Amino acid sequence: MLFASFDFLLFFLPVLAAWWALRQRPWARTAVVLAASYFFYMASSQPVDGSLPTPWYFAGLLAFSTVLDYVCSARIDKLAARAEAGADPRVAARKRNLWLMASVVGNLSLLGYFKYTNFFLEAFTDVANGLGASWVAPHLDLMLPIGISFYTFQSLSYTIDVWRGKLTPEPSFLKFAFFVVFFPQLVAGPIVRASEFLPQMHVRPRLRLDDVNEGLFRIFKGLFKKVVLGDWLAVAFTDIVFDTPGSYTSWENMLALYGFTLQIYADFSGYSDIAIGVARLLGFKIPENFDRPYQARNLGEFWRRWHMTLSTWLRDYLFFPLGGSKGSAARTYFNLWLTMFLVGMWHGASWNFVIYSNIHGLAMLFNRWNRLRTREQGMWVTLTQLTVLAVMVGVTLTLFGEHVLALEHELAVRGGALGGVFTWICAAFPVTGGRWNHVGHVVLTFHFTVLSRVFFRAESLESAREMCAQVLRWDGRGVRPGLFKVQWMEDWVVAASTSDTPLREVGVWVAQHGMLLLLVAGTLWHFSPREWVDVRLRARMLAMPAPVIGVAYAILAVILMNLLTGPRANIYFAF
Amino acid sequence: MSTSPPPAPPSPDGLLDGVADVAEVVSLEDADALIGDVEPAAARRLAVSVLSMLVCVALTYALPSLEWARPWTAEEDYVPFWNLVGRELMDQGARAQEQEQAQRELEALARAVVEDPPAPTPRVNTAPEETLDLAQDQYPALTKTDGVQAPPTVGLEGATALEPFFEQLSLLDLGRRSTPLRVSHWGDSVLGNDGITSAIRDRLQARFGDAGHGFHLLAQNNPSYRHKGVAVTYKSPWRSCYVINKCKADQRYGFGGLTVWSAGGGETRFRFGEEVGATLAGARAGEDRFEVWYATGPKGGDLRVKMDREELGVISTRAPQPGEARAVFTVPAGRHEYGVRAIGGGVARAFGVVLEHERPGIVWDGIALIGAFTSRFSPKYFDVEHFHSQFRSRGTELAVLMFGGNDLNGFSAERYEATMESMIGMVRSADPASACLVISIVDHGERKGARIVSRPQVASMVALQRGVALKGGCGYFNAYEAMGGEGSMGRWNRSSPRLGSGDLAHLTHHGHQVLGELFTKALLAAYADFRDERVGAALPVPPAVREETPAGHREDPSSATRRDSDPGERVPRTGR
C-alpha cells in the first residue's frame, strides 16, 4: 500500500484508533497492528501505479523470515546459557555459529535468489561470452518481493545482535513478529534494528502532545516532498528525459540529472518522513534516514547522511567485523571498497549498479587517501603527484568510456579529461578553510553525486551510455521551449485573467517554466539552513489550531491528487 | 632530511571513519506494566485534526460542486485495497492474471530482443544453395526461414501492394541482384534517434546483407535527429530551413525535408564504414559510395568534399537554372571520415548525403521529420516535382510512411483522411513502380485515474490510416495492434525493461527494438507468403540490367533541370 493514497487513509485511521483504544490490552493491540501490517503488505495494490498484484507467497516469505530469525536467535541464546552453565564452550560456540549461519544463509539466500539470480546469470554469460563462448543467459521469471531488501536486514540485525550478546532474545514471538512487519517501515525502511525497536515494546506506550505534533508535521512534510518534489518532478520531467536521453539536448540531460538527484532524495526522504511520522503517532520512535545529504563536504559524510539506516547497518555488521580501519592500509582500503560496493549493489542487480558501486567505492578510497596524505611536501612534488593521479584517472575513465560504455573515441577522451580535471581539483582543494572552502567542498561532492546518478537511474547500460554521450557531446542547444511547461497552470492563468496584465504575464511565465522553478526551489530548500524547516516551519505549523491543520491536510491531499492522476510507488520499492 | 609528522586520522565525520561501539546489552526481559497512556491534550489535537480533515472529505461527497475533489468514486474500476478486495472478492482476479501473463510475455519478448541483437553482415554474393539446381530464372521454394518460423502477432495487410519490393528482395535473396535494395522510411518523432529504423535495418541487413546506412541530412532538424552507425560532427553551422517551418518559398526541402545553405564555412563530417579486414572478411571487398545531394542555381557556390582529410573533389553548384543534382563518389571500402564544406564562390545549398556500400544488400533510410504533422509531408508543403525528382534519384524500391502522432491533438477524421490521401498520393506518384507501406501510429497513452489508457483518438486514427493506406495502394502494418492495442502504451511503459517513454507517446530504446522486431517479423512473413505463391514463376529482370538502360523507369521527366552526376563523367574518384 502506498502512503500517498486514499487506501492508506482508509487503512491508517482505524488502525490508529484501534491501537490507542486497546491501550489497556497489550496483547490485543499488538495482535491487531500485526494483522494490520500483513494487510498493509498484501493490500498493496493492483494498481494504482500499474504494478502487478502482490502474490500470496510474499506474505509467506515474510512469515518465514520472521520464524527463522526468531527460532535461530532463541537457539543461540539457549546455547550461550548452556555454555555459561558449564557445557563445553567450544561445542556451544560452534553450534551457536551454525544457528547464526542458518539465519544468515536463509535470509540472504532468499534475497539473493529473488534479487540477484537473473543478474548473476547474465553476468556469468556476459563474462563467458567475452571469453569466446556463445551462450544466451536464461531468464527466470522472478518477482522481487516488496520490501525484502529492508526486512531481511532488519530481522538479521536481531539474530546477529543476539549472537553477539548485545541483545537478549525477545521472549514474545508476537512482539518479535510485530517488529519485523511493523507497517510504517516494512516496505521501504528506515531499516530499524531490533535493539532500537524491541525495547520500545517493553515500555508503556504513551501518546503525548509532542508525539502528535511531530507526527503531523513529519507526515505533512513527507507527503509534500514525496509527491511534489519526487513524483511530480519525475512524471513531468525527469522520467521523460531518462526514457530517451538521445532525444534531448546536453543541457536537458544535465538538468534531468539534477532533477533526478532532487527527485530521489525527495522521494525516499519524504517516504521516510511519513514512516517516522506514522510510527510516532503510534508512539514509536524509528531512526532518521536522511540528514540533508547533499550538504555533505565529502563522500564519506554523504553516505553518513544518505539512507543512514542502510549505510550504518553495513558499517556495523560488515565494515567493523571485517576489521574496519584498524588493520593495514591495504586492508582498510579493501574493507572500505567492499562496504561501499555492497551499499551500491544493495540498490539493484545490473551492470549499471556494478559501475555505480565501484564509482562510489573507489571515490571513497580516494576520499580517505586525500584526507590522510602528507601535505607538507614541496609544491612541485605535490603538483606532480596530483597531476599523475589526475592523468591516471583520466586514462582509466577514457578506457572505461571507450571499451565499457562504447562511446566514440572523442567523447571518451573528453569524459576522461573532465574526470581527470575533476579529480585534480578535488585533490588540490584545501581540506579545511573558511566558508568558501566549505562551499567548494559541498559543490564538488554534490556534483559527484549528480553525475554518478546516471548509472543509478538509467534503465540499462545503453541508456546510461546514451546519456553520457549526450552530456559529453555538449551540443550547446540549450533547452527547448515548453519542456518545463505546466500546462494546466498556464490554462488556469489564462482563464483566470481577463486582460494582458503584468500579473498575467508573470503567471504565464511561471507556468511555462514551472518544472524548472520547482527544481530550483527544491534544490534551494535542500541547501537552506536546517533551522528554517525543522524549527521555524515546524513551529508555524504546530501553532495552528487543530481544525486548521486538518483543513491543511485536506487541501494538500487535493493538490496532490490533481498533480498526479494516481499515486506512484516509492523508488526504493524496487530495491 | 626532514621528516613530516604522521598524518592525522581523518575527522570522524565520514560514514566509515569511526570505530565500533562498545557492546551494550539491551535487555528485553523486564516487561513492566504495558498499559498505554494517552495525554488528553494529545488525543484532542489528533482527533480534531483528523475529524476536520474527514469533514472536508465528506463535503466533497455532499456537495456536487466539489465532485472533482473526491478521492474515490464508484465509477472507477479500482476499489481500495484492490489486491484483497477487487481480486479476491470481486472476481477481477482472472482479468488480472491475464494481464500479468500478457505483461510477462511482453517482457520476455523484450528481454529476448534486447539480449540477442542482430548483427548486420555483408552479403557474400554467391548463389545460395537452393538456387543451384534451380530451373533458370524461376522462383525456387523458400528454404531460408530466418525470422519467419513463428507467425507474427500482427501481420502486414494489403501485402500484394509490396510485390514489386518482394520481387527485388527475392532477387537479392537469390543472389541475382548486385546493387543495394533501398527502402526509404519517413516518419515524425516516432523515428527519432533512428530507433525503429535502425532496429529494422539491423534485422534486415543481418538477413539479406548490409549495403550501408542510407540518406542523412547535413544538419539536425532536432536534437533527436541522430543516426546509429554514423558518427556525425557538425563543425560549423549551416543556415537551414526545415519543412515543418514552411520557410522556403520554393518548397524544395530535399529528400529529408531539410535544406541547408552557406556562403562559406558550413561543414559537416560523417564517419562511416567498416574497418577493413574485420567485417568485410568473406564478402566482396569492394567500394563504398558517398553521395552529396545539392541544389543548383545561378548564384550557387562550391562544396568541397573530403575523405580522411584528403580532397575528393569540389562541386560547383552554379547552374543557369534552379535545379538539383547529386555528386557520387566511389571510394575504397573501409571506415572513412567524409566531410562536406561550403567554400564560398556563392551560396551553396544542399539537401543531404548518402552513405552506402557498393554491394548487394539492404539500405533502410531513416528519415525522421521530428515534430511534423502529416500534412508537412504532402504537396501542401513540398514542391511535388522536386520531391519526385529526389525520390527517383534515390532509387527507392519501398517507401514507408509513419506519421500521425502529432495529428492526434484536434484530430478530425475528415480532415485527416484528406491529408493522408494527399501524402500517399505524393509518394505513389513519384515512382509508380516502387511499393508503398504505411505503418500506423504507435499507441499514445494518457493517465486516467490510476491507469494509463489509450488516448480516445488513437483507435479512430489507426482505423482511418488503415483504410486510406489500403485504398491508396499501400500495404499496412498496424503498430498499435502489434503493441497490444488498447492501453498498450501503459503496459509498455510499465514493462521491465521499459519500452514506452514517460511521455506516453514515444518508445524507449528497447521499445524501438521490440517494435522493430515485430515489424520485421511481419514483413518477413509476408515475404515468405509471396515466395510460396511464386514458386516456379519467372523471376523479374535483375535491376542491374534495368539501371543500365537509359530509358529505365527511374528517368526523371524533369531531368532538364537536374544534373544527376554520372560518376564516370564529372565526379573525380580517388586513386586509392
Boltz contact constraints between the chains, C-beta under 6 A:
constraints:
  - contact:
      token1: [A, 6]
      token2: [B, 71]
      max_distance: 6.0
  - contact:
      token1: [A, 6]
      token2: [B, 72]
      max_distance: 6.0
  - contact:
      token1: [A, 7]
      token2: [B, 80]
      max_distance: 6.0
  - contact:
      token1: [A, 7]
      token2: [B, 81]
      max_distance: 6.0
  - contact:
      token1: [A, 10]
      token2: [B, 80]
      max_distance: 6.0
  - contact:
      token1: [A, 20]
      token2: [B, 38]
      max_distance: 6.0
  - contact:
      token1: [A, 23]
      token2: [B, 36]
      max_distance: 6.0
  - contact:
      token1: [A, 24]
      token2: [B, 35]
      max_distance: 6.0
  - contact:
      token1: [A, 26]
      token2: [B, 34]
      max_distance: 6.0
  - contact:
      token1: [A, 42]
      token2: [B, 84]
      max_distance: 6.0
  - contact:
      token1: [A, 43]
      token2: [B, 81]
      max_distance: 6.0
  - contact:
      token1: [A, 43]
      token2: [B, 83]
      max_distance: 6.0
  - contact:
      token1: [A, 43]
      token2: [B, 84]
      max_distance: 6.0
  - contact:
      token1: [A, 45]
      token2: [B, 82]
      max_distance: 6.0
  - contact:
      token1: [A, 45]
      token2: [B, 83]
      max_distance: 6.0
  - contact:
      token1: [A, 46]
      token2: [B, 82]
      max_distance: 6.0
  - contact:
      token1: [A, 46]
      token2: [B, 96]
      max_distance: 6.0
  - contact:
      token1: [A, 47]
      token2: [B, 450]
      max_distance: 6.0
  - contact:
      token1: [A, 48]
      token2: [B, 450]
      max_distance: 6.0
  - contact:
      token1: [A, 50]
      token2: [B, 494]
      max_distance: 6.0
  - contact:
      token1: [A, 52]
      token2: [B, 100]
      max_distance: 6.0
  - contact:
      token1: [A, 53]
      token2: [B, 83]
      max_distance: 6.0
  - contact:
      token1: [A, 53]
      token2: [B, 87]
      max_distance: 6.0
  - contact:
      token1: [A, 53]
      token2: [B, 96]
      max_distance: 6.0
  - contact:
      token1: [A, 54]
      token2: [B, 83]
      max_distance: 6.0
  - contact:
      token1: [A, 139]
      token2: [B, 111]
      max_distance: 6.0
  - contact:
      token1: [A, 166]
      token2: [B, 23]
      max_distance: 6.0
  - contact:
      token1: [A, 166]
      token2: [B, 25]
      max_distance: 6.0
  - contact:
      token1: [A, 167]
      token2: [B, 26]
      max_distance: 6.0
  - contact:
      token1: [A, 168]
      token2: [B, 27]
      max_distance: 6.0
  - contact:
      token1: [A, 168]
      token2: [B, 28]
      max_distance: 6.0
  - contact:
      token1: [A, 168]
      token2: [B, 29]
      max_distance: 6.0
  - contact:
      token1: [A, 170]
      token2: [B, 28]
      max_distance: 6.0
  - contact:
      token1: [A, 195]
      token2: [B, 26]
      max_distance: 6.0
  - contact:
      token1: [A, 198]
      token2: [B, 28]
      max_distance: 6.0
  - contact:
      token1: [A, 199]
      token2: [B, 26]
      max_distance: 6.0
  - contact:
      token1: [A, 202]
      token2: [B, 28]
      max_distance: 6.0
  - contact:
      token1: [A, 202]
      token2: [B, 31]
      max_distance: 6.0
  - contact:
      token1: [A, 204]
      token2: [B, 37]
      max_distance: 6.0
  - contact:
      token1: [A, 205]
      token2: [B, 36]
      max_distance: 6.0
  - contact:
      token1: [A, 206]
      token2: [B, 37]
      max_distance: 6.0
  - contact:
      token1: [A, 207]
      token2: [B, 38]
      max_distance: 6.0
  - contact:
      token1: [A, 207]
      token2: [B, 42]
      max_distance: 6.0
  - contact:
      token1: [A, 208]
      token2: [B, 39]
      max_distance: 6.0
  - contact:
      token1: [A, 208]
      token2: [B, 42]
      max_distance: 6.0
  - contact:
      token1: [A, 209]
      token2: [B, 39]
      max_distance: 6.0
  - contact:
      token1: [A, 209]
      token2: [B, 41]
      max_distance: 6.0
  - contact:
      token1: [A, 209]
      token2: [B, 42]
      max_distance: 6.0
  - contact:
      token1: [A, 212]
      token2: [B, 42]
      max_distance: 6.0
  - contact:
      token1: [A, 212]
      token2: [B, 45]
      max_distance: 6.0
  - contact:
      token1: [A, 212]
      token2: [B, 46]
      max_distance: 6.0
  - contact:
      token1: [A, 239]
      token2: [B, 502]
      max_distance: 6.0
  - contact:
      token1: [A, 240]
      token2: [B, 502]
      max_distance: 6.0
  - contact:
      token1: [A, 240]
      token2: [B, 503]
      max_distance: 6.0
  - contact:
      token1: [A, 243]
      token2: [B, 501]
      max_distance: 6.0
  - contact:
      token1: [A, 243]
      token2: [B, 502]
      max_distance: 6.0
  - contact:
      token1: [A, 243]
      token2: [B, 508]
      max_distance: 6.0
  - contact:
      token1: [A, 244]
      token2: [B, 501]
      max_distance: 6.0
  - contact:
      token1: [A, 244]
      token2: [B, 508]
      max_distance: 6.0
  - contact:
      token1: [A, 246]
      token2: [B, 193]
      max_distance: 6.0
  - contact:
      token1: [A, 246]
      token2: [B, 226]
      max_distance: 6.0
  - contact:
      token1: [A, 247]
      token2: [B, 192]
      max_distance: 6.0
  - contact:
      token1: [A, 247]
      token2: [B, 193]
      max_distance: 6.0
  - contact:
      token1: [A, 247]
      token2: [B, 224]
      max_distance: 6.0
  - contact:
      token1: [A, 249]
      token2: [B, 223]
      max_distance: 6.0
  - contact:
      token1: [A, 300]
      token2: [B, 14]
      max_distance: 6.0
  - contact:
      token1: [A, 300]
      token2: [B, 15]
      max_distance: 6.0
  - contact:
      token1: [A, 301]
      token2: [B, 13]
      max_distance: 6.0
  - contact:
      token1: [A, 301]
      token2: [B, 14]
      max_distance: 6.0
  - contact:
      token1: [A, 303]
      token2: [B, 15]
      max_distance: 6.0
  - contact:
      token1: [A, 304]
      token2: [B, 15]
      max_distance: 6.0
  - contact:
      token1: [A, 311]
      token2: [B, 15]
      max_distance: 6.0
  - contact:
      token1: [A, 315]
      token2: [B, 16]
      max_distance: 6.0
  - contact:
      token1: [A, 319]
      token2: [B, 16]
      max_distance: 6.0
  - contact:
      token1: [A, 320]
      token2: [B, 20]
      max_distance: 6.0
  - contact:
      token1: [A, 336]
      token2: [B, 16]
      max_distance: 6.0
  - contact:
      token1: [A, 371]
      token2: [B, 10]
      max_distance: 6.0
  - contact:
      token1: [A, 372]
      token2: [B, 7]
      max_distance: 6.0
  - contact:
      token1: [A, 374]
      token2: [B, 4]
      max_distance: 6.0
  - contact:
      token1: [A, 374]
      token2: [B, 7]
      max_distance: 6.0
  - contact:
      token1: [A, 376]
      token2: [B, 4]
      max_distance: 6.0
  - contact:
      token1: [A, 408]
      token2: [B, 231]
      max_distance: 6.0
  - contact:
      token1: [A, 459]
      token2: [B, 497]
      max_distance: 6.0
  - contact:
      token1: [A, 459]
      token2: [B, 498]
      max_distance: 6.0
  - contact:
      token1: [A, 462]
      token2: [B, 509]
      max_distance: 6.0
  - contact:
      token1: [A, 477]
      token2: [B, 223]
      max_distance: 6.0
  - contact:
      token1: [A, 546]
      token2: [B, 45]
      max_distance: 6.0
  - contact:
      token1: [A, 546]
      token2: [B, 48]
      max_distance: 6.0
  - contact:
      token1: [A, 546]
      token2: [B, 49]
      max_distance: 6.0
  - contact:
      token1: [A, 547]
      token2: [B, 48]
      max_distance: 6.0
  - contact:
      token1: [A, 547]
      token2: [B, 52]
      max_distance: 6.0
  - contact:
      token1: [A, 549]
      token2: [B, 49]
      max_distance: 6.0
  - contact:
      token1: [A, 550]
      token2: [B, 49]
      max_distance: 6.0
  - contact:
      token1: [A, 550]
      token2: [B, 52]
      max_distance: 6.0
  - contact:
      token1: [A, 550]
      token2: [B, 53]
      max_distance: 6.0
  - contact:
      token1: [A, 551]
      token2: [B, 52]
      max_distance: 6.0
  - contact:
      token1: [A, 553]
      token2: [B, 53]
      max_distance: 6.0
  - contact:
      token1: [A, 554]
      token2: [B, 53]
      max_distance: 6.0
  - contact:
      token1: [A, 554]
      token2: [B, 56]
      max_distance: 6.0
  - contact:
      token1: [A, 558]
      token2: [B, 69]
      max_distance: 6.0
  - contact:
      token1: [A, 565]
      token2: [B, 447]
      max_distance: 6.0
  - contact:
      token1: [A, 566]
      token2: [B, 450]
      max_distance: 6.0
